[in-house]
């Protein structure tokens, strides 16, 4: 497929502080003149008043260059007869082909992303600090993206390096060539340097072709500090998404830019997980819930569309703006499985988008198209560098170790590995707790390469735990430990519980018929069959993210007697190696530590 041609867009964005299935086809009722969608001029009268601009978008790629496996590499489609069909999807070789095909014949086309392009990435990208993903995005002709929370996994300085280039300060250059950085701007309007009170990267960017101009404002969720390690956001302030977007919308308007798109790394939850669910079937905004709804309802009407992300869900919805007019809000799931194709009809007379003509749909990145050769070459090149490390066997399993469920086998396995490692560091270690968001995938029994069925490779382990957190030990009272468990279902986690994965020996009952902290039955919490003593001291192993109070577990940030160990992936690898062999593979944990009452 022919890539679209364009002049070089390389520039420096300095860190100021230092069968493509159609998904929901949403369209606002059109009330435009007959020539509204014309690309052609009218002789000596010049171009048409209305110009269609194609906005292609995706979000939450997370470095998934190769087709993701298991459920992470599939989408579910509702058929005409009401049945569902599962479709294999994703992989940048296919995404490139789909995007290039979609751009054909579109003279006015811009491609944007909703954040989390990097971070929590598979080994092919994560092992190299996501340089391969930035290179891939350059080849995909991405024009602009907002930052997401995962762009801060390695801190603001590393984000600046991904933007501007240069070799990694510790690991150096991987290929003998200096890393060039992103051809596209990262936007961070609501991420401020605490010292200067200014955005750490550009807050907005203007796309222009001839007389058509569209401004993009990029924000990440205000709650980023609660879901990223403390080191990653040190010295940064994250401001309210709505206030920030509204502020810069005025700035753009003062510059004569009336057409504005907000790239928001925050999302919602559609009523159906099927990618082509009609989000507006019962009225505008009725088919979606979550943080993006309030954001969309309060962002100034000057913004014409919102490209969102973070929740890894798929939707194409209209939500009324503060003036009561419907406005398009989209998300393309995650991992490059979908892309959104939105038509923005630009009014040359006003310089604004004619909202009545906005149309949008999600499309599946199917794998039944030709692979883009340039992306195949990129993957091959980085896989060659990763292979000596990634192909090493670290253990053996007897069946799939899944990562789904309130208590998952993979979560339990990681907790057991951290408990075992904690006992090595300090024999007084009593238990381990693992955050569910840190379990990025499960382990599959079927071989992914030539390693053989049941073999767990380092690359597969990396996919499960890509964050390079350390295993930390801390002391807590029994009362604090019970409070930690209550924080799973109360406070900031009341609406969307985050159930910690417990190591073997820790048991309790979770009563989902109750509300708030009462859902944890306090007198059911036991360690090795003995009730937790509120006055006793317990030595607990967690990762460094939780030890810093992440995910709303403020009590975990109050431990004493801190001891910092190795990285969490090494702990998992050591556990698998010590407890499994080709003749005696490890069975998935039984997930019987939390008794759930519904």
VOLUM-891827 format. One record per residue (C-alpha): residue in three letters; x, y, z. Coordinates in steps of 0.25 Angstrom, whole numbers, plus 5000, padded with zeros to 4 digits. Last residue first. Layout:
ALAXYZ/...
***
This chain:
UNK490849525181/UNK491749465192/UNK493249445188/UNK494149365196/UNK495549415193/UNK496749315194/UNK496149205185/UNK496749245172/UNK497249105169/UNK498649145165/UNK499049105151/UNK499848975151/UNK501448975150/UNK502148875141/UNK502748755146/UNK503448685135/UNK503848815128/UNK504148875141/UNK503448965151/UNK503649025165/UNK505049085165/UNK505049135151/UNK503649195152/UNK503949265165/UNK505249325160/UNK504549375147/UNK503449445156/UNK504449505165/UNK505249555153/UNK503949615147/UNK503749685160/UNK505049765160/UNK506049735172/UNK505849775186/UNK505549895194/UNK505349885209/UNK504449985217/UNK504349965232/UNK503050045232/UNK501750055224/UNK500950175222/UNK500850175206/UNK500150045207/UNK499050125215/UNK498850215203/UNK498350095194/UNK497750185184/UNK498350115172/UNK499750155177/UNK500150175192/UNK501650175189/UNK501750035193/UNK500749995183/UNK501550055172/UNK502849995178/UNK502249855177/UNK501749785190/UNK502249695201/UNK501649705214/UNK502249685228/UNK501149675239/UNK501149745252/UNK500149705263/UNK499149795269/UNK497949765259/UNK498249615260/UNK497849555247/UNK497049425249/UNK497749295248/UNK497549205236/UNK498849225230/UNK498649375230/UNK497149415233/UNK496249525229/UNK494749475232/UNK494649565243/UNK494649685234/UNK493649645224/UNK494149735212/UNK492849785206/UNK492649875218/UNK493749975212/UNK492750025202/UNK491449955199/UNK490849815203/UNK490349705193/UNK491749695188/UNK492249615201/UNK493749595199/UNK494149485209/UNK495549465214/UNK496849375212/UNK498349405212/UNK499149275212/UNK499549275198/UNK499849415193/UNK498749515190/UNK498349585178/UNK497749725181/UNK496349755177/UNK496249895171/UNK494749935172/UNK494150025162/UNK493150115169/UNK493750105183/UNK495250105178/UNK495450255181/UNK494950235195/UNK494450095197/UNK494549955191/UNK496049925190/UNK496250015202/UNK495549915211/UNK496749815208/UNK497749925212/UNK496949955225/UNK497049805229/UNK498549815227/UNK498549945235/UNK497849885247/UNK498749765246/UNK499949865248/UNK500849885236/UNK502249865233/UNK502849885219/UNK503549795208/UNK503749845194/UNK503849765181/UNK504349865170/UNK503549915158/UNK504149895145/UNK502749915138/UNK502649805128/UNK502049695137/UNK501149595128/UNK501849635115/UNK503149625121/UNK502849485126/UNK502449445112/UNK503849505107/UNK504549425118/UNK503949305112/UNK502949205119/UNK502949065113/UNK501648995113/UNK501648965098/UNK502948975091/UNK504049085090/UNK503849105075/UNK502949215076/UNK501649255083/UNK501549115089/UNK500149075095/UNK500149085110/UNK499749225110/UNK500249325122/UNK499349435126/UNK499449585122/UNK499649725128/UNK499649685143/UNK499949825149/UNK498549865148/UNK498149755158/UNK499049815169/UNK499849705176/UNK499949675191/UNK500949585198/UNK500949515211/UNK501649485224/UNK503149525222/UNK503949495235/UNK504949415226/UNK505449545220/UNK506049555206/UNK505749415203/UNK504449415210/UNK504149535201/UNK504449455188/UNK503449345192/UNK502449455195/UNK502749525182/UNK502549395174/UNK501249355182/UNK500749495178/UNK501049475164/UNK500449335164/UNK499149395170/UNK499049505160/UNK499249405149/UNK498149315154/UNK497249425155/UNK496349475167/UNK495249575162/UNK495449495149/UNK496349505137/UNK497849485136/UNK497849335132/UNK498949235134/UNK498749145123/UNK499148995126/UNK500248915131/UNK501249025132/UNK502849025131/UNK503849125135/UNK504949235131/UNK505249195117/UNK506149295109/UNK505449335096/UNK505349485101/UNK506849505104/UNK507549455092/UNK506349495083/UNK506249645087/UNK507249695077/UNK506649605065/UNK505249645070/UNK505649795068/UNK506049775053/UNK504949675050/UNK503849775056/UNK504449895047/UNK504449805035/UNK503049765036/UNK502649915039/UNK503349945025/UNK502649835018/UNK501249875022/UNK500549735024/UNK499549705014/UNK498049695019/UNK497349585026/UNK497849625039/UNK496749715043/UNK496949855049/UNK495449865052/UNK494749995049/UNK494150095058/UNK493150195052/UNK492950345052/UNK492050455045/UNK492050605047/UNK491050675038/UNK490250745048/UNK491550785055/UNK491850885044/UNK493350905048/UNK493851045049/UNK494551135040/UNK493351215039/UNK493251235024/UNK494151115021/UNK493251025028/UNK493950895032/UNK493250765032/UNK493950665041/UNK493850525036/UNK494350425047/UNK495050295044/UNK495350215057/UNK496350115058/UNK496249975064/UNK497149865070/UNK498349955072/UNK498649905086/UNK497349975091/UNK495850005090/UNK495650115079/UNK495050225087/UNK494050335082/UNK493250455086/UNK492450535076/UNK491650655081/UNK490150675082/UNK489650815085/UNK489150855099/UNK490050975100/UNK490850905111/UNK491150795101/UNK490250675098/UNK490850545097/UNK490950475084/UNK491550335084/UNK492550245077/UNK493050145086/UNK494150045089/UNK494750015102/UNK496250015107/UNK495850105119/UNK497050205116/UNK496450265103/UNK495850385097/UNK495650465084/UNK494750585087/UNK494050665076/UNK493650805073/UNK494250885084/UNK493651025084/UNK492450965092/UNK493350975104/UNK493650845112/UNK492650815123/UNK491750705117/UNK492950635111/UNK493650635124/UNK492450585132/UNK492250475122/UNK493750445121/UNK493850395135/UNK492950275134/UNK491650235127/UNK491250215112/UNK489950165105/UNK489050285108/UNK490050385103/UNK489050435092/UNK487850345091/UNK487450205093/UNK488250155081/UNK489350255084/UNK490450155087/UNK490150065076/UNK491049945079/UNK492049925068/UNK493149885078/UNK492349795086/UNK492749815101/UNK491249875103/UNK490749985112/UNK491950065108/UNK492950095119/UNK493650235118/UNK495050295116/UNK496150385120/UNK497350415112/UNK496650535105/UNK497050585091/UNK496150705089/UNK495850745075/UNK495650895071/UNK495150965059/UNK495151115062/UNK496651145060/UNK496751305059/UNK497851315069/UNK496951365079/UNK496151245077/UNK497351155080/UNK497551225093/UNK496051215097/UNK496151065094/UNK497351065102/UNK496651105115/UNK495451015112/UNK496350895111/UNK497050925124/UNK495850945132/UNK495150825126/UNK496450735129/UNK496650785143/UNK498150795146/UNK499350695148/UNK500550755155/UNK501950705153/UNK503150705162/UNK503150555163/UNK502250485154/UNK503050365150/UNK503650355164/UNK502350335170/UNK501950215162/UNK500750245153/UNK499250215156/UNK499050325167/UNK499850425160/UNK499050415147/UNK497750455154/UNK497650585146/UNK497450495133/UNK498350525122/UNK498150655113/UNK498450695099/UNK497850805091/UNK497750795076/UNK497450915066/UNK496850895052/UNK497250995041/UNK496750985026/UNK497251095017/UNK498351015010/UNK498550895020/UNK498750925034/UNK498850845047/UNK498950935060/UNK499650885072/UNK499350895087/UNK499950895101/UNK501350875096/UNK502150795106/UNK502450815121/UNK501250915123/UNK501651035131/UNK501551055146/UNK503051085146/UNK503451005158/UNK502350905159/UNK502550875144/UNK501150855139/UNK500350745132/UNK498950795128/UNK499350835114/UNK500250715111/UNK500350695096/UNK501350595089/UNK501750655076/UNK501950565064/UNK503250525057/UNK503650455070/UNK505050425074/UNK506350415066/UNK507050305073/UNK508550315071/UNK509050205062/UNK509850085067/UNK508650005068/UNK508350005083/UNK508950135088/UNK509150165102/UNK508650075113/UNK508750175125/UNK508450315118/UNK507650255107/UNK508150305094/UNK507550435088/UNK506250475082/UNK505350595084/UNK503950535088/UNK504450405093/UNK505550475101/UNK504550575107/UNK503750455112/UNK504950405118/UNK505150535125/UNK503750535130/UNK503750405137/UNK503950255134/UNK502450215135/UNK502050355131/UNK501550325117/UNK500750225124/UNK499850325129/UNK499450375115/UNK500150485107/UNK499350545096/UNK499650505081/UNK499950575068/UNK500150545053/UNK500350395053/UNK500950355040/UNK500950205043/UNK502450205040/UNK502650305051/UNK501750225060/UNK502650105057/UNK503950185061/UNK503250225074/UNK502850085077/UNK504250035074/UNK504850135084/UNK503950085095/UNK505050075106/UNK505749965098/UNK505249845106/UNK503849905106/UNK503749905091/UNK504049755087/UNK503749715101/UNK502249755101/UNK501949895106/UNK501349945119/UNK501750075114/UNK501650145101/UNK500450195092/UNK499750225105/UNK499050345099/UNK497850385091/UNK498450375077/UNK498350465064/UNK498350445049/UNK498050565040/UNK497450555026/UNK497050655015/UNK497250605001/UNK496550475004/UNK496650384992/UNK497350284999/UNK497450315014/UNK496650185018/UNK497650095011/UNK498850155018/UNK498150145031/UNK497749995029/UNK499149955023/UNK499850025035/UNK498949955045/UNK499249825039/UNK500749835041/UNK500449905054/UNK499749775060/UNK498349775064/UNK497049685062/UNK496549545062/UNK495049555061/UNK493949495070/UNK492549485065/UNK491249515072/UNK489849485070/UNK488749585068/UNK488349555054/UNK489149665048/UNK490349625055/UNK490949685068/UNK492549685067/UNK493449645078/UNK494949685077/UNK496149605078/UNK497649615081/UNK497649645096/UNK496649525097/UNK497849435094/UNK499049495087/UNK499449635083/UNK499849645068/UNK501249705068/UNK501549845071/UNK500749855084/UNK501549975090/UNK500450015099/UNK499450045087/UNK498550115097/UNK497850205086/UNK497450215072/UNK497050325062/UNK496750355048/UNK496150495045/UNK495750515031/UNK495450665027/UNK494250695018/UNK494250835013/UNK492950925012/UNK492951055005/UNK493350994993/UNK494651044986/UNK494751154976/UNK493651224969/UNK494451214956/UNK494151074954/UNK493351014965/UNK494350954974/UNK494350804978/UNK494450734991/UNK492950734992/UNK492250685005/UNK491450815008/UNK491050834993/UNK489550804995/UNK489450905007/UNK489550855021/UNK488450805031/UNK489150675034/UNK488650595047/UNK489850565054/UNK490550435050/UNK490950315058/UNK491350185050/UNK491550095062/UNK492649995057/UNK492849965043/UNK493749835040/UNK495049855034/UNK495049745025/UNK505850845126/UNK504450895130/UNK504050935116/UNK504250795110/UNK504650835096/UNK503750795084/UNK504850795073/UNK504350775058/UNK504250675048/UNK503050685040/UNK503650655026/UNK502750695015/UNK501550595012/UNK501350475004/UNK500250375008/UNK500850235009/UNK500550144997/UNK500050005000/
***
